[in-house]
Amino acid sequence: MTEKETFQAAKALKLRKRAKRKKPEFARPESWRYTRLKENWRRPRGLDNKVRKSVLGWPPLVRAGYRGPKVARGLHPSGYREVLVHNAEELKEIDPKTQAIRIAHTVGKRKRTKIITEARRRKLTILNVKEVKEKVEEKKEKEEEIKKEEREPEKQEEAEEEIEVEKPKKEKKPRKRKRSKEEQ
């Protein structure tokens, strides 16, 4: 992508954002009336359907006029084109100026780390690297908790004593059934 094209893409992204504010949320006709109908859009096909006829007071019909600019279609909000990656070898074909990678959800931890290290080496933008960071932070928190527990063995003993002091709950006996007059 040249500078002119990147400028056009940035401008188109702003235009798309502005147009999206005006675009209505399209809901399936009559979904607000019947709980059995989900809100996801279905094109109305009935002869007398008010939405299909564009009757005043009814929600608008999905039309091509609501589309975003052609240059911005398929672009991530960051301005890059998304490329789905399954292994580190696929990174060779990616242009770092115009494309960003999204690691497929089926990729495991080992392959994911290889992809991330290779992508950072090639200075590629990764769109879903956040998931790995969260797992690393959770591990750090767990390690800190373990260290605290090792430092404070006295508090653990006190907690164990408190647990032993609690009385066991009594088991409920089954109630006797009342006999009717006929049975007596």
N, C-alpha and C positions, 0 to 999 in steps of 0.2 A: 504494500500500500504506500502510495506517495504521500507527501505532506498535504496536498490538496484533498486527496481522498480521506485522510484522517480528519482533516478540518470539516469536511462534509459529514462524516460520520458523527463527529461530536455535535455538530449543529443539528443533525437529524435526531440524535438522542434527546436533545433538549426539546425539539419539536414533538417527539413521541411522548415525552413526559407531560408536556402541556396538553396534548390531545387526549391523553389518558385520563386527565382530570375531568374532562367534559364527557367522556364516554360513560354511558350508564352501565350498571351491573345487569347483565341480561339473565333473567330467570325464566324457567320454563313456564309458559302460560298456565294459569290455574293452579300452580304449585302452592300459592299462598292460600288457596281455598281447600285443597285436599291434602291430607297428610300422607296419603299413599304415593303422591307424586314428589319426586325429589326436585331440588332447585336447579340441577344442571340442565343446560339449554337443550331443547329439542325443537326442531323447526315445526311450526304449526302447519298442518296440511288440511284441516277441515274446511268444508265449503263455507260455513258461516263464521269461521274463527275471526274474532275481532282483532287479534294481534296481526294475523296474516293480512287483513284488510287495512291495517294501520288506522283504526278508528280512534278518534280523539279521546283521550282519557285512559287509553290502554297503553301498556308499556311498548317501547319501540321494538321493531324487528331487527335482527342482526343483518347488517348490510356492509358492503365493501367500503362505504364511505367512512366507517369507523376505523379502518386500518391505519397503521402507522406509516411513516415514510419508507419507501422501498429500500433506501440505503441502510436504515436502522433495523430492518427485519432480520432476526436471527442474532442480533448483537446482544451481548451481556451488558447490563447497566454500566459496567466499567469501560465499555467501548471495544472490548476484544470479542473475537469470534470464539465460541466454545468448541473444544475438540475433546471427545471422550477417549480416554487412554486406558488400556488394559495391561500394558507391560512397558518396560523401560525402552524397548526397541522402537516403539511408536513415537518416541520423543524426537527422533532424528528428523522427521518430516515437518516439524512444527516451526513456524516463523515467530520468534519472540516479540516482534513489533506489533503484529496484528492478531495473533492467536493466543488464547489462554487454555490451559488444560483443566479438565475435570476428571478425576480418577473414578473409574467405574466402581459401583458399590459392591460388585462381586469379587473385587480384588482383596486378597488377604493381607495380614499385617506385614509379612516378610516382603512381599512384592511391593506393597504400598511404600515401605521405607526405601526400597531401591528406587522406585519412581521419584519419590520426593528428593532424595539426594542427587539423582541425575538431573532433575528439573532445576534444582538450585544451582548446580554446576553450570548448566546452560543458561541460567538467568531467565527462566520461564515463569510466568504467573500461574499459580495454582489456585483454583477457585474454591476447592473444598478441602483444604489442608487443616482447617479449624478442628475437625473431628479428632485428628491425631494429637493436637496440642492439648485438648481437653483430657484425653486419656493419660498423657504424660503428667499433667497437673494433678489428676486424681492419684496417680502412683506416688507423687511427691508428698501429697497430704497423708496418704496411708503410712509412708515411711516415717513422717514426722510424728504421727500418732504412736507408732511402734516405739520410737525413741523415747517419747514421753512416758510410755508405760514401763520401759526398762529403767528409767531414772527414778520412778516413783513406785517401788514395790510395796511400800508401807500402805499406800492408799488402796492398793489392790487387796491387801489382806483385810483392811477395814471393810471394804465392800463385800468381800466373801463372808465376813462375820455377820454383816447385816442380812445377807441372804439366808444364812442358817437360822437366824432368830425368827424369821417369819414362820408362822404356824401353818401347817398344811390344812387345806380346806376340807371340811367334812363332806363326806359323800352323802348325797340325798337318797333317802330310802324311797322306794316306790310306794305311792299312796294306795291304801286299800280301797277297793271299789265298793261303793255303797250298794247294798242289795235292795232290790225293790220289794214291795210287800208280797208280791206273788212268789218270789224266790224263797222268802222266809217261811 
